[in-house]
Amino acid sequence: MPGASGAPLIDEPGYPNEYRSFSLGHAAGLDELRRCDLDWAYVAPAGDFDHKGTRTGRYRIAERGDPASRISYADLAIALIDEIEAPRHHRAAVSVREA
């Protein structure tokens, strides 16, 4: 997922280095999806989780990743369910952030 500059989010200033290997693994998985013939959607938080956040029922699809962005676990789950029930993204990676 690109960051504000258009470079990969993991290369943006402020991206936590301790998440780098985890993110590289997900990037490799996304590359595999892009090479297959399946209809897929890759949904991820635009930044990190608000670990104490509560469900608001609102979210928005972000154009870019943002290390400062937060979303609650519950709201990311709602975004995933919404995409499953009414697919809007096909063969695409999208970021979800707080509304």
C-alpha positions as CSV (number, residue, x, y, z in Angstrom):
1,M,0.0,0.0,0.0
2,P,1.4,3.4,-0.9
3,G,2.0,6.0,1.7
4,A,1.6,9.8,1.4
5,S,4.6,10.2,-0.9
6,G,3.5,7.3,-3.2
7,A,6.3,5.1,-1.9
8,P,5.4,1.9,-0.1
9,L,4.0,2.7,3.4
10,I,6.8,0.7,5.0
11,D,9.3,3.1,3.5
12,E,7.5,6.2,4.8
13,P,9.0,8.2,7.8
14,G,7.4,7.2,11.0
15,Y,6.6,3.6,10.0
16,P,7.5,1.4,13.0
17,N,10.5,-0.8,12.0
18,E,9.3,-3.6,14.3
19,Y,6.4,-4.1,11.8
20,R,8.6,-4.3,8.7
21,S,9.0,-8.0,8.4
22,F,5.3,-8.6,9.1
23,S,4.4,-6.1,6.3
24,L,6.9,-7.6,3.9
25,G,5.2,-10.9,4.4
26,H,1.8,-9.4,3.6
27,A,3.3,-7.6,0.5
28,A,4.5,-11.0,-0.8
29,G,1.0,-12.4,-0.3
30,L,-0.5,-9.5,-2.2
31,D,2.0,-10.1,-5.0
32,E,0.7,-13.7,-5.2
33,L,-2.9,-12.5,-5.4
34,R,-2.0,-10.2,-8.2
35,R,-0.6,-13.1,-10.2
36,C,-3.6,-15.4,-9.8
37,D,-6.9,-15.5,-11.8
38,L,-9.2,-15.2,-8.8
39,D,-11.5,-12.3,-8.0
40,W,-10.0,-11.0,-4.7
41,A,-10.0,-8.0,-2.4
42,Y,-7.2,-7.2,0.0
43,V,-8.5,-5.1,2.9
44,A,-6.2,-3.8,5.6
45,P,-6.0,-0.9,8.1
46,A,-4.5,2.3,6.6
47,G,-2.3,2.5,9.7
48,D,-2.6,0.6,12.9
49,F,-5.4,-0.5,15.3
50,D,-6.9,1.7,18.0
51,H,-6.5,-1.1,20.5
52,K,-8.9,0.5,22.9
53,G,-11.3,1.8,20.3
54,T,-14.9,0.9,20.3
55,R,-17.3,0.2,17.5
56,T,-18.6,3.3,15.7
57,G,-20.0,1.5,12.7
58,R,-18.2,4.0,10.5
59,Y,-15.1,3.8,8.4
60,R,-13.8,5.1,5.1
61,I,-11.7,3.7,2.4
62,A,-8.4,5.5,2.3
63,E,-6.5,6.4,-0.9
64,R,-3.1,5.9,0.8
65,G,-1.7,4.2,3.9
66,D,-0.9,6.5,6.9
67,P,1.2,5.3,9.9
68,A,-0.7,7.7,12.1
69,S,-4.1,6.4,11.1
70,R,-6.1,4.3,13.6
71,I,-9.2,2.1,13.3
72,S,-10.9,-0.1,15.9
73,Y,-10.9,-3.8,15.4
74,A,-14.7,-3.8,15.3
75,D,-14.9,-1.1,12.6
76,L,-12.3,-3.0,10.4
77,A,-14.5,-6.1,10.9
78,I,-17.5,-4.1,9.7
79,A,-15.6,-3.0,6.6
80,L,-14.6,-6.6,5.8
81,I,-18.2,-7.8,6.2
82,D,-19.5,-5.0,4.1
83,E,-17.0,-6.0,1.3
84,I,-18.1,-9.6,1.6
85,E,-21.8,-8.9,1.5
86,A,-21.6,-6.2,-1.3
87,P,-18.3,-6.4,-3.1
88,R,-17.1,-3.1,-4.4
89,H,-13.4,-3.8,-4.9
90,H,-12.2,-6.5,-7.4
91,R,-8.6,-7.5,-7.7
92,A,-7.7,-4.5,-5.6
93,A,-6.0,-3.7,-2.3
94,V,-7.8,-1.1,-0.2
95,S,-7.0,0.6,3.1
96,V,-9.6,1.3,5.8
97,R,-9.4,4.1,8.3
98,E,-11.6,5.8,10.8
99,A,-14.4,7.9,9.5
